Amino acid sequence: MHDYQRIADRIAADILSGRLKPGQRLPPQRSFARRRGIAASTAGRVYAELVRRGLVVGEVGRGTFVRAAPVPSGRALAEPATTAPVNLELNYPTAPDQAALLAPALAPLLRPDVLSEATRTAPADGTPAAREAACGLLATAGWRPSAGQVLFSGNARQAIAGALAALVRPGGRVGIDALTYPLVKEIAARLGVTLVPLAGDADGIRPDSVAAAHRTAPLSALYLQPTLHNPTSATMPETRRRRLAAELRPWGLPVVEDRIWSFLSDDTEPFAAFAPELTYVVDGLSKRVAPGLTVGFLVVPEGRAGRVGEALRSGGWTAGRFALEAALRWMADGTVDRLTTAKRADASRRQRLVTEHLRGFAVRADPRAYYAWWRLPTPWRADTFTAAAAARGIAVTPGPSFAVPAGPSFAVPATGPAPARSPDPAASGAADCVRLGLASAPFEALEQALRTLASLARGTPRETADLPS
């Protein structure tokens, strides 16, 4: 074992034992080298080893800090990954009396004859009745899919996986926002797909950035969240959607459009309305209805259902027949519409709490959304704030969970007169941001949590200028 590894082991033991606390600052490398009686180059290797192990994080101009925890994965947003009493990581809304609204439609499924049919397997395209119901649910004023375009998956995440598996070969490149839904990163990694973060601004991904990336090495697809983007809650305006569609059309570049939160916005046309021949629309019932018994939708361009259906079947991502039958009844009897109305009102009410208790902070949030993107005041960073919040019984999601790393071979700037980095602070500096999920915590607990977080942010993290002896 090399000397630098032994020194790194001792510091790692101090971190894991709690002797070095999250947010503590290590001394400059030259000071560390003098104190230990080692070469500056050896000190550099010690610090690099600690970074490699995920125990510290270095920031230019600020120093090296003990991390709050290992780099989080997107799984934290899908599974209970914390014992904190107030969980602002998970984000599944629940309407008042939701179970009572859902129960009546399930009662007929318990009849032996109906249950026998509902427990059979279902193909990727479901049933004719389910396809018609889905078309009605997903339709907007300017766009309505045909029944032949609709496929079903177990949930929206599986629909994303099915679309990418059908569109992108292993090793292929997918353009994406620099901040995105974390589980897309995990899906891409498992499929062997490279995500290429693209430059954007307050209106979303810039068309010239897509062009620059595609010229560098061809993209196989784009993944977009044009309506109530997670985590920033930004919505791409119609003018940008039209420009982006025009840019993509000559290349025939397909788009996977994630609309899982679009039910909270009833005045925005999908990207598919402007490029129907290119767009694969992902949606689902996990947010509209409930996460435990859900169905995902995948609307494909005309004539593409066969290939994408094969991807869903081979991945084991098709919807279960019982869930499909339950979803059909909830869509047909108006239950989904009633839940949508209730959750829109609930999201608005919770956003008013954010406005009230985080007034004066740099918070970006759409009044219709169930989340808020918070740029923390100096000297807080995402990991130290996350640790401090957890110590107070509140789980929040650190901004780096949403960041798509730009490797040296595919970091793509925008071209033209506008700057490559977005003027919108929500699109950069994820290390100084956290996302607050507003949906899952009880209303009173959310209000108290926001008060606590605001008070915490007005203070400062404890920083130590040197290591203990």
C-alpha positions, 0 to 999 in steps of 0.5 A: 500500500502506498503512503498516500493511501495509508494517510487517506485511510486514517482520514477516512476513518475519522470521517466514518467515525464522526470525528470529522463532521459533514461540512468541515473544511480540510486545510489547504493541501500545502498546509496539510503537507507541511503538518504531515511532513510529506510532499505537496504532491503526496498531499494532492494524491491523498485529497484525490483519493478521498474525492475518489472514495466520495468522502470529500468534495473540492470546490474551486476557490472555496476549499475541500469539504467533508461530504454529508454522504456518498453521492446519492443515486436517483433511487432516493427519489423512488424508494424510502431511503431515509428515516427522517420524520418529514420526507421532502425527497419522495413526491407522491401527492395524495388527495383527501379521501383518495382511498374512498374515491378509488374503492368503488371502481375496484369492487366489480373486479372482485366478481369471479368472472371479472377477476378471471379476465382481469388476472390474465396477461395483457399485451403491450397495447392493452385492450381496445377499451383501455386504449380509447380511455387513455386517448381521452385522458391524454388529449389536449386542446390541440393534440389527441393520439389515436388508439393505435399509437397507445402502449401500456407499461407498468409505470412511467419509468418503464415507459421511458426505458422502453422508449430508449431501448427501442430508439437507442442502441448501446453506446448511443447518445441521448441529448438531455437537460443538464438538470434532469429526472435522476432515474433517467440517469440510472435507466441510461446506465443500465441500457449502455446509453450515454447522456449528453447534457445540452446548454439551455436557458430559462426557456429550456434546451436551446436548438443551437445546442442540439445542433452543436451536439449532433454535429459533434457526434450524431445523437440518437434521441432527445429526452425532454421534460418541457412541461413543469420540468423536474426539478426546476418546474420550468415550462418551455414556451410554445415558441421554443417548442416550435423552434426545436421541432423545426431544428429536429425535423430535417434530422428525423431525431426522435424525442422522448417527451416526459409528461408525468407532471403535466396533469397539473398544467391544463394550458400547455400543448405537448411537444408532440403537437408540434412534431408528432412524427418524432415524439414518444410521449411518456405519461402515467398514473402514479402522480395522478392516482397512486404509486402502488397500483399504476399504469404507464402510457407510451404514445408513439408516432404512427406506425411505430407501435410494433417495434416499441411494443417489442422493447416493452415486452422483452424488458418485462415492462408491460402493464399488469392486466389487473392494474390496467383494468383498474385504471380503465375504470378510474379513467372511465368513471371520472375518478382520475379527473376528480383526483386531478382537480383535487391535486391541482388545488393541493399543489397550489396550496402547498406552493403558497407555503413556500412563498410564505416561509421561503420569502427572500430566498432564491427559490424557483417554483411554478405555482402549479408544481409539487416541487421547488428548486432552492439556491442556498445562500452562501456559505451553504452547499447542497451536501452540508445543508442536506445533512443539517436538515436530516439532523433536524428530521427533514429529508431534502434532495441535494441538487447534484442528484439531478445533474448530468455530468458532462464528460470531456468528450461530449460537453456541448456548449451553445453557439451564437451570441448567447452565453453557453451557461444559462442566465437562469440560476436554476440551470447551473450550480447544482452543488449549491441547490436542493429540491424540495418535494412538496407532495408527500408530507402532511400539510402541517408537517410541511409547513413546520419543515419549511419554517425549520429549513428557512431558519437553518438557511439563515444560519451558517454551517460549522466549518473547521479550518484544520484537521484534528491531530 
